[in-house]
Amino acid sequence: MRSYHLIPLLLATTAALPGCGGSDTSVRGTVTYDGQPVQRGVITFTPTDGGKPEGSKILAGEFVIESIQPGNKQVSVIGVIGGEAENSAPVTSDDKIRSMVEASREAEMIPTNAVGNGQTVSVEAGTQDIVIELSRRDAGK
């Protein structure tokens, strides 16, 4: 099942989530699916205690969040497998979001129930590198 209809919602949500501000904590990292970099998508860190989610675009398997509050976070990834990464220009218009969705329809989407999607990570104060490895549910079969 393709979840490309969720990309505009997540991109709009991510664009509206600049972080809580005042935090000296940042995260950067990589996202892979079955060992391959996620070419484009969105990663969201939602506090497990119910706070405000913070997120970033994924480009060529990498993401950066410059300001994030420390704590335990549930990590969600929506992304495209294969293809080429889009440029890193900010998504600022509905037309750009629509064009990204159209391009995504031609690519395979990462299943929302992929192994590792929804995992909890601990974000510590300071700068932190995080590796998110996703895989197919049937990878061992």
C-alpha positions as CSV (number, residue, x, y, z in Angstrom):
1,M,0.0,0.0,0.0
2,R,1.4,3.4,-1.0
3,S,1.3,6.2,1.5
4,Y,2.1,9.1,-0.8
5,H,-1.0,10.9,0.2
6,L,0.6,11.5,3.6
7,I,3.7,13.3,2.3
8,P,2.0,16.7,1.9
9,L,0.6,16.5,5.4
10,L,3.9,15.6,6.9
11,L,5.8,18.2,4.9
12,A,3.4,20.9,5.9
13,T,3.6,19.8,9.5
14,T,7.4,19.7,9.4
15,A,7.5,23.1,7.9
16,A,5.4,24.4,10.7
17,L,7.6,22.8,13.4
18,P,10.6,25.0,13.9
19,G,11.2,23.5,17.3
20,C,10.7,24.9,20.7
21,G,13.6,27.3,20.5
22,G,16.3,28.0,23.0
23,S,17.7,24.4,22.8
24,D,21.4,23.7,22.4
25,T,20.4,20.2,21.3
26,S,20.7,19.1,17.7
27,V,20.4,15.8,15.9
28,R,21.7,14.7,12.6
29,G,21.8,11.3,11.1
30,T,21.1,8.8,8.4
31,V,18.0,6.8,7.4
32,T,18.2,3.6,5.5
33,Y,15.7,1.1,4.3
34,D,16.9,-2.5,3.6
35,G,20.5,-1.1,3.8
36,Q,19.9,1.6,1.1
37,P,19.7,5.4,1.9
38,V,16.2,6.8,1.9
39,Q,16.4,9.2,-1.0
40,R,13.8,11.7,0.1
41,G,11.2,11.9,2.8
42,V,10.4,13.3,6.2
43,I,11.5,12.2,9.6
44,T,9.5,13.2,12.7
45,F,10.5,13.0,16.4
46,T,7.5,13.1,18.7
47,P,8.0,13.3,22.4
48,T,6.8,10.1,24.1
49,D,5.3,12.3,26.9
50,G,3.1,14.1,24.5
51,G,5.0,17.3,23.6
52,K,5.3,19.1,20.3
53,P,6.8,17.0,17.4
54,E,9.9,18.2,15.6
55,G,11.1,17.1,12.2
56,S,13.2,17.4,9.1
57,K,13.3,16.5,5.4
58,I,15.4,13.5,4.5
59,L,17.6,14.0,1.4
60,A,20.0,11.4,0.1
61,G,19.6,9.4,3.3
62,E,20.5,12.3,5.7
63,F,18.6,14.7,8.0
64,V,19.5,17.5,10.4
65,I,17.4,19.1,13.1
66,E,19.2,22.2,14.4
67,S,17.1,22.7,17.6
68,I,15.3,19.9,19.4
69,Q,14.3,19.4,23.0
70,P,16.1,16.5,24.7
71,G,14.0,13.5,25.8
72,N,12.6,10.2,24.6
73,K,11.1,10.5,21.1
74,Q,9.1,8.2,18.8
75,V,10.6,8.4,15.4
76,S,8.4,8.2,12.3
77,V,9.7,8.1,8.7
78,I,7.8,8.5,5.5
79,G,10.1,8.2,2.5
80,V,10.8,7.1,-1.0
81,I,12.9,4.1,-1.9
82,G,15.2,4.5,-4.8
83,G,15.4,7.3,-7.3
84,E,17.4,10.4,-6.9
85,A,17.3,12.9,-4.0
86,E,15.7,16.2,-4.5
87,N,17.6,19.4,-3.9
88,S,17.8,20.8,-0.4
89,A,15.7,23.9,-1.2
90,P,13.0,24.5,1.4
91,V,9.5,23.3,0.5
92,T,7.6,26.6,0.5
93,S,4.7,26.2,-1.9
94,D,1.8,24.0,-2.5
95,D,3.0,23.5,-6.1
96,K,6.3,22.2,-4.9
97,I,4.6,19.8,-2.5
98,R,2.3,18.6,-5.3
99,S,5.3,18.0,-7.6
100,M,7.0,16.0,-4.9
101,V,3.9,13.9,-4.4
102,E,3.6,13.3,-8.2
103,A,7.2,12.2,-8.3
104,S,6.6,9.9,-5.3
105,R,3.7,8.2,-7.1
106,E,6.3,6.8,-9.5
107,A,8.5,5.5,-6.7
108,E,8.1,2.8,-4.1
109,M,7.2,4.2,-0.7
110,I,8.5,2.9,2.6
111,P,5.7,1.0,4.3
112,T,4.5,2.7,7.5
113,N,4.8,-0.6,9.3
114,A,8.5,-1.2,8.3
115,V,10.6,-2.7,11.0
116,G,12.2,0.2,13.0
117,N,9.5,2.8,12.0
118,G,8.0,4.1,15.2
119,Q,11.0,3.2,17.4
120,T,11.8,5.2,20.5
121,V,15.2,7.0,20.7
122,S,16.7,9.1,23.5
123,V,17.8,12.5,22.4
124,E,20.5,13.8,24.7
125,A,21.6,17.4,25.3
126,G,24.3,18.5,22.8
127,T,24.9,17.3,19.3
128,Q,23.9,13.8,18.6
129,D,24.3,11.4,15.6
130,I,21.4,9.1,15.1
131,V,21.2,6.1,12.7
132,I,17.7,4.9,11.7
133,E,17.7,1.5,10.0
134,L,14.4,0.4,8.6
135,S,13.6,-2.9,6.9
136,R,10.9,-5.0,5.4
137,R,8.6,-6.9,7.8
138,D,9.5,-10.1,5.8
139,A,13.3,-9.5,5.7
140,G,14.0,-12.7,7.5
141,K,11.8,-14.9,5.3
